[in-house]
Amino acid sequence: MKLLRYGPDGLEKPGVLDKDGHIRDLSGIISDIDGACLNADQLKKLSDTELSTLPLVDDKTRIGPCIAKVGKLICIGLNYSDHAAETGAAVPTEPIVFMKATSAISGPYDNLVIPRNSTKTDWEVELGVVIGTKAKYVTEDEAMSHVAGYCVVNDVSEREFQIERQGQWTKGKSADTFAPIGPWLVTKDEVSDPQNLSLWLKLNGQTMQDGSTRTMVFGVAHVVSYLSQFMSLHPGDIICTGTPPGVGLGMKPPRFLKQGDIVELGIEGLGTQKQNVDKDL
C-alpha cells in the first residue's frame, strides 16, 4: 500500500493511493497515518479494504507529511562510502547517529525555507525507514519484522551550522522545513529489497545525486538492530539512512541552495518530491 496524508497544514486526513494513482479517503476507517496504525493487524485491515468503495479526493489537494506524530527522527551520517569520500571524511566503522528535530518535518511539495543567517543550505536524498512495532535489543535477523515501510526524505542540512559552529550536528539539521517526508509511506510488502533501490536528486533540472542503496555502508537491518541497542524504537519513528554522493558541500567549488531554486528528488517505487526554495526573512 501507498499510505499518505492530505489536506491543509496541520489539518491533514489519512488517505491511500488506489491502483489508478488516485487518492482515496481513509478517515472513515482510521483517524490518521501514525504509529497506532502501523502494526501488522492494522495494516492488514487496511489492505483488505476495497479501495473503490472509499471517497475520492481531489488530485490537486495538498499532500502533507506521510506520517503524523513522529516521535523520533533518527539519522545515520556518512552511510555511503562515496559520500564520505566527497566530504573528506573516513568511512565509519559503526553507524554515526544524530537526531533531527521533528518540527523540521514538512510535506513533500511544501516550500523549502532557508533559515535566517544561513549561507550553506544543502540537500540530501535519503531512504526513510518507518518503524511499525516497538524494537528494543533486536537482532539483525529480527530487525525487519519491526519495519512497517519506507518513504523518501530530503535531509536538508545547513553546513555552517552543522560543521563550522560548535556543538553537534543537530542544529544544522533541524530548521523548519528541513525534513520533507513522503509523498507516501510505502508498506514493506511492496519493496522486495530495500538494499537495491535507485535514488536521485535534481537542482533546477540538473542531476546532482544519482545513487543506489546498494552502496550503503550499513544496511537497513543492521541500522535498525544497532539503534535498538541504545534506544527503544517506537511505531512511527523514522530512520534516515544516509545519502549518496552529489551534495553541494562536496562540489568544487561547493554549491548551496538559494532563493528561487527548485529541488526535485525521488526513490525507486517510493515516489518523488519537489520543493521551491524560499528564504526566511
N, C-alpha and C positions, 0 to 999 in steps of 0.2 A: 504494500500500500504506500501511497504518497499522501501523507497527512500534512495539513497546513492550517494556518490561521489567517483570517481575512477580516478586513474592516478598518475603521479609523484607529489611529494610535491610541492604545490603552483601552479600546473597546472591541478588540478582536473576538471573533467567533471561531469555533472549530470547523474544519472542513476537510474534504478528501478529494483527490483528483480521480475522475472516472476514466474509463478506458478510452474515451474520446478526447481527454485532456480538458474537460470542463470541471469546474469546482462544484461540489455538492455540499450542502449544509449538514453538519453533524450535530448541531446544537440540540436536536430532539433526542439524541442518544447519549451524548456526553457533554459536560459543561465546558471543557476546554481540552487542548492538547497539552498535557503536563504530566508530571511523574505519576500521578494517580491512574492514568490510562495506559501506561506503557508496559505493564506486566503481560505475561503470555495470555492469560484468560481474557483480559480486556481487549487485547489486540485481536484475539480470535473472534470475539463478539463483533468487533468492527469489520473484520474481514468476511464474516458470514452475512453481513448486511447487503441486501440488494440495493446497489447504489442508484439504480434507475428510479427507485421509489422516493429518493430524497430530493428536497427542493434544489433547483439550480440556482447558482449565484452568478451575478453579472461578471463576466470575464474581465471587465475593466476595474473591478473592485481592487483596492489596495491589498497587497499581500504583506502580512506582518511577519514577525519572527515566528519560526515554525514551532517553537516550544515556549510555553508560559512558565513562570515561577521557577526559573532555573536557579538551583541552589548554589552550584559551583560551576565556574568556567575555568577549567584547568588546562594549561598549555604546556606543550613539550617543545623545548628550544633546540635548535640545531639538529633536528632529527632526520635531515637528509645530508649525506656526506658532501655532496657537491655544493649545497647551500653553505655548509660550514666553511668549505674552502673559499667560496667567493667573499665571505666576510672576514677571512683571515683567522678563523677560529679552528681549534683542534676538534676532530670528531670525538664526541663524548663517549666515555666508557660505560656510562649508565645514563638514563634519561635525565635531562635538565628540566626541572619542574618550576613553573611560576604560575601565578594566578592573574586573571584578568577580571576586573570588576564587572558584575552582571549588569550594572547600569550602562555599560557600553553597548549592550545588545540593541540592535535595530533591525528593521525589515530589510529584505534583500534588494529592494529597489528604492529605499529611502536615501536622501542625500547623505553623503559622507562629509562631515563638517570638520575642517582643520581647526584645532583649538587655538586659543589666544597664545601668542608668543611662540608658536610653532614655526620652525624653519626646516624640519626634516621629517615630514609625514610620509610614510612609506606603506606599501601594500604587501600582502602575503595571502595567497590562496591556500586553504588548508582543508583536509578531511576532518569533519567533526564526528566524533563517536558519541552516541547518546545512550546513557545507561538506562536500563529497563527495570532491573531488580537490584536490591542492595548487594554490594560486593565488599567483603571485608576478609582480608587474608586469603584471597582465592589464588589457586594455582593458575599457571598459564593454560593448562588443559581445560580448566573450568571457566576461564575468563569470558569466552564468547557467549556463554549461556546467560551472562548478565547484560549483554548488549541488546538494546531494542532496535537500533538502526543508525542511520548516518545522515549527515547534512553537509552542505557547503558552508564554510566560514571564511570571511575575509578578516584575518588577524591584523587589522590596521595598527601601525606602530609609529610613534614619534621617536626617531632615533636619538635626537639630542637628549630628550627627557629620559630615554631608556639607558643610554650608554655613557653620555658625557656628564650627566648630573650625578651627584652622589646617591647611594641607595640602591635599591633593587629595581628590576625591570618593570614592575607593576605600573608605576606612574607613567611610563612611556607607552603603555598598552591599554589604558583604561578610560580615555576620554569618551564622552558621549559620541555615539555612532561608530565607535572603533571595533564593533563586533557584529556586522551584519550576518544573520544566520538564515538559512533556507535557500530556495523557496519552500522546500519540502523536507519533512522528516521521512526518509525512505526506510521502511522496515527491512530488517536484515535478510529476510527471505528473498528479497529482490536483488540482493548484492551477493553474487556467488563467491567472490574473492575480494575482500577489501584491500588486499595487497597487490591488486592488479587493475588499478583504476587510473586513467589519464586525468590530469588536472592542468588547467591553463588560466592565464590572466592576460588581458589586453589593456593597454593605456592609450586612449584616443585612437583605437583601432590597430595599434601596433602590438604584436605579441611580445610580452615581457617574460612570462613564465610558461613553460611547456614541459611538464614532467610526468612522472608516474609514481604511484605509491609503492611500486616495486623497489624503489631505491631508498625507502625508509631505513634508517639505522635500526630502530626498534619498532617492530610491527604492532598492530592493534592489540593482539592478545597479550603480548609482553607488557605493553604500556598499561593496560587495564590491571593485570596482575600486579605489576610493580607499584602502581599508585595505591592499590588496595592494601599494601603492607604498611602504608603510612597514614591513611585516612579511609574512612568508610565512603564508598561511592554510592550515592542515592539515586533513585529514579528521577530522571530529568536533568541530572548533571551532564555537562558536555565536556568532552576532552578534545582539544585542538591538537592535532598530531604532528604539526610542523609543516614547513613549506619547502618546495623545491627551489633551485636557483632562479635568479632573474629579478630579485628585489632591487629597489632603487639604490639601496646602500652599497650593493656590490658592483654597481656600474662604474665605469671610468670615463669621465668623472661621474660621481653619484648623481642620481636624478630623483627628485622628490615631487610630491603632488602639489598642485597649485589650483587656485580657484578657477573653475571652468573646465577642468579635466573631466574625462569620462572613464570610469573603471568598469570593465566587464570581466567576469570570471565564471568558471564552472568546473564541475567534476562529472566524469562519465556516469550517466544514469541517475545523477542526483540533482540535475537542473542547473540553471545559470542565474547569476546576479548581475545587476547593473546599477552603478551609483554615480550620480552627478556630484562633483566635488564643490563644496561651498566653504565659506570661511566664517568662523565665529568672530563677530565684531566686538 
